[in-house]
């Protein structure tokens, strides 16, 4: 059965940071949060800075990306074949 998509919450990001600092693997973090390992991997790749993963910074960056994506105007182009 497919899982329903849901954004990571600030609590999820806090847990990711805590587990990452305790040297838990990506698969281990995913198992504990009941998420796909790819979700955890992408989160860490997108939001790791020079000082490692910081959940507050990660949450701010994610919210900023989300607001930018929703504020962009979208244009559909009609392709005639």
C-alpha positions as CSV (number, residue, x, y, z in Angstrom):
1,X,0.0,0.0,0.0
2,X,1.4,3.4,-1.0
3,X,2.0,6.0,1.7
4,X,0.3,9.4,1.5
5,X,2.8,12.2,1.0
6,X,3.3,14.6,3.8
7,X,5.9,17.3,4.4
8,X,8.5,16.9,7.1
9,X,7.5,18.9,10.2
10,X,9.8,20.8,12.5
11,X,9.5,17.9,15.0
12,X,10.6,15.5,12.2
13,X,13.6,17.7,11.5
14,X,14.5,17.9,15.1
15,X,14.4,14.1,15.4
16,X,16.5,13.8,12.2
17,X,19.1,16.2,13.7
18,X,19.2,14.3,17.0
19,X,19.5,10.9,15.4
20,X,22.2,12.1,13.0
21,X,24.2,13.5,15.8
22,X,24.0,10.1,17.6
23,X,25.5,8.5,14.4
24,X,22.4,6.8,13.3
25,X,22.3,5.7,9.7
26,X,20.0,7.2,7.1
27,X,18.1,3.9,7.0
28,X,17.9,3.8,10.8
29,X,16.5,7.3,10.9
30,X,14.0,6.5,8.2
31,X,12.8,3.4,10.1
32,X,12.3,5.4,13.4
33,X,10.4,8.2,11.6
34,X,8.5,5.8,9.4
35,X,9.7,7.6,6.2
36,X,11.5,6.4,3.1
37,X,15.3,6.5,3.3
38,X,15.3,8.7,0.2
39,X,13.3,11.3,2.1
40,X,15.9,11.5,4.8
41,X,18.7,11.5,2.4
42,X,17.2,14.4,0.4
43,X,16.5,16.3,3.6
44,X,20.1,16.0,4.8
45,X,21.5,16.8,1.3
46,X,19.3,19.9,0.9
47,X,19.8,21.3,4.4
48,X,23.3,20.5,5.6
49,X,25.3,23.7,6.0
50,X,28.9,24.3,6.9
51,X,28.2,23.3,10.5
52,X,26.2,20.1,9.7
53,X,22.5,19.6,9.9
54,X,20.7,22.1,12.1
55,X,17.0,21.5,12.3
56,X,15.9,25.1,12.9
57,X,17.9,26.3,9.9
58,X,16.6,23.4,7.8
59,X,13.0,24.2,8.7
60,X,13.5,27.9,7.8
61,X,15.1,26.9,4.4
62,X,12.3,24.5,3.6
63,X,9.6,27.0,4.4
64,X,11.3,29.6,2.3
65,X,11.6,27.2,-0.7
66,X,7.9,26.3,-0.3
67,X,6.8,29.9,-0.2
68,X,8.9,30.7,-3.3
69,X,7.5,27.8,-5.2
70,X,3.9,28.7,-4.4
71,X,4.4,32.4,-5.3
72,X,5.9,31.8,-8.7
73,X,3.5,32.2,-11.6
74,X,3.1,29.1,-13.7
75,X,2.6,29.2,-17.4
76,X,1.2,26.4,-19.5
77,X,2.3,26.1,-23.1
78,X,0.1,24.5,-25.7
79,X,2.0,22.1,-27.9
80,X,0.2,21.4,-31.2
81,X,1.2,18.2,-32.9
